[in-house]
């Protein structure tokens, strides 16, 4: 795919949705961190349902830590892998209080040192909370990047690095959100909605649906 096509793809996605953001509901960097940890192998809708009850009760490292693992589980038991997530979140709260003055760190190294935080989660926090050019490649972004030929790669890291290289600079900060939303609602896994896709003529997928 050439430069011009890539530019036009993001220009159209931006025109349709000028200020894209995550569908996770949060009001602080800490709330976003907890929501992203909870969202692994879970839907944003499911996470929002749980945090709607959790955050009014506890939304700081100290207040969630005070709930303890068992107390936290009561709020998140509707979410997949909730046992492991509760343990990780409590450990993360302790580290934030002891090492980061209860603040979410803004470096990849410090974020990835937190239990339950991998590269993808760190990228979401860096991009969404701290507005750093980072690319959190989930299944949607991986699929869209490969299917359209925008930034093909054999694995998540390959796609991430390629996107950071080929996405035009002016679109880099929001590219991650546009691609996720496009993959979630248009370029779906089983049957992409090619006939209602605003970038269909630019996409290089050979098996377009009617």
Buried (B, 14 or more C-beta within 10 A) or exposed (E): BEEEBBBBBBBBBBEEBEEBEBBBBBEBBBBBBBBBBBBBEBEBEBBBEBBEEBBEEBBBBEEBBEBEBEBBBEBBEEBBBBEEBBBBBBBBBBBBBEEBEBEBBBEBEBBBBBBBBEBBBBBBBBBBBBEBBBBBBBEBBBBBBBBBBBBBBEEBEBBBBBBBEBBBEEBBBBBBBBBBBBBBEBBBEEEBEBEEBEBBEBBEBEEEEE
